[in-house]
Amino acid sequence: MSNNSNSSSNRMQVPEAKEAMNRFKMEVASELNVPLKEGYNGNLTSAQNGSVGGEMVRQMIKKQEESMTGSAQ
């Protein structure tokens, strides 16, 4: 499997959401005090990057659960 931006694991399911997802990622990184910046972030640890991705998933699941139950908070 190649490691380029065209690999299936890197493709957005909804390409139109790419900009919004990038903003969301930056917001979460800021909340977690992870110094994420546009472009190359090879200076960050796996733990730092993983914390951003993990929190993004937690927030997306929470929002989906709220929308399914009609209990948005």
C-alpha positions as CSV (number, residue, x, y, z in Angstrom):
1,M,0.0,0.0,0.0
2,S,1.4,3.4,-0.9
3,N,1.6,6.2,1.6
4,N,0.5,9.0,-0.7
5,S,-2.5,11.3,-0.3
6,N,-4.5,9.2,-2.8
7,S,-4.6,6.0,-0.7
8,S,-8.0,5.0,0.4
9,S,-7.3,5.5,4.1
10,N,-6.6,9.2,3.4
11,R,-9.7,10.0,1.3
12,M,-12.5,11.9,2.8
13,Q,-15.9,10.2,2.5
14,V,-17.4,13.7,1.9
15,P,-14.7,15.7,0.2
16,E,-16.7,18.9,0.7
17,A,-16.1,18.6,4.4
18,K,-12.3,18.7,4.3
19,E,-12.0,22.4,5.2
20,A,-14.5,22.0,8.1
21,M,-12.7,18.9,9.4
22,N,-9.3,20.8,9.3
23,R,-10.9,23.7,11.3
24,F,-12.3,21.1,13.8
25,K,-8.9,19.4,14.1
26,M,-7.2,22.8,14.8
27,E,-9.9,23.7,17.4
28,V,-9.5,20.4,19.2
29,A,-5.7,20.7,19.2
30,S,-6.0,24.2,20.7
31,E,-8.4,22.9,23.4
32,L,-5.9,20.2,24.3
33,N,-2.9,22.6,24.1
34,V,-1.3,20.6,21.3
35,P,0.8,22.9,19.2
36,L,-0.6,21.7,15.9
37,K,0.0,24.0,12.9
38,E,-0.9,23.9,9.2
39,G,1.5,21.7,7.2
40,Y,4.3,19.5,8.6
41,N,3.9,18.5,12.3
42,G,6.7,15.9,12.6
43,N,7.8,17.5,15.8
44,L,4.7,16.3,17.6
45,T,4.7,13.0,19.5
46,S,2.4,10.1,18.6
47,A,0.6,10.7,22.0
48,Q,-0.1,14.4,21.0
49,N,-1.4,13.5,17.6
50,G,-3.4,10.6,19.0
51,S,-5.0,12.8,21.6
52,V,-6.3,15.2,18.9
53,G,-7.7,12.3,16.8
54,G,-9.2,10.6,19.8
55,E,-10.9,13.7,21.1
56,M,-12.3,14.5,17.6
57,V,-13.8,11.0,17.5
58,R,-15.3,11.4,21.0
59,Q,-16.9,14.8,20.1
60,M,-18.3,13.4,16.8
61,I,-19.8,10.4,18.5
62,K,-21.3,12.6,21.2
63,K,-22.9,14.9,18.6
64,Q,-24.3,12.0,16.7
65,E,-25.7,10.4,19.8
66,E,-27.3,13.7,20.8
67,S,-28.8,14.0,17.3
68,M,-30.2,10.5,17.5
69,T,-31.9,11.1,20.8
70,G,-32.9,14.7,20.2
71,S,-31.0,15.8,23.4
72,A,-28.4,18.2,22.0
73,Q,-26.7,20.0,24.9
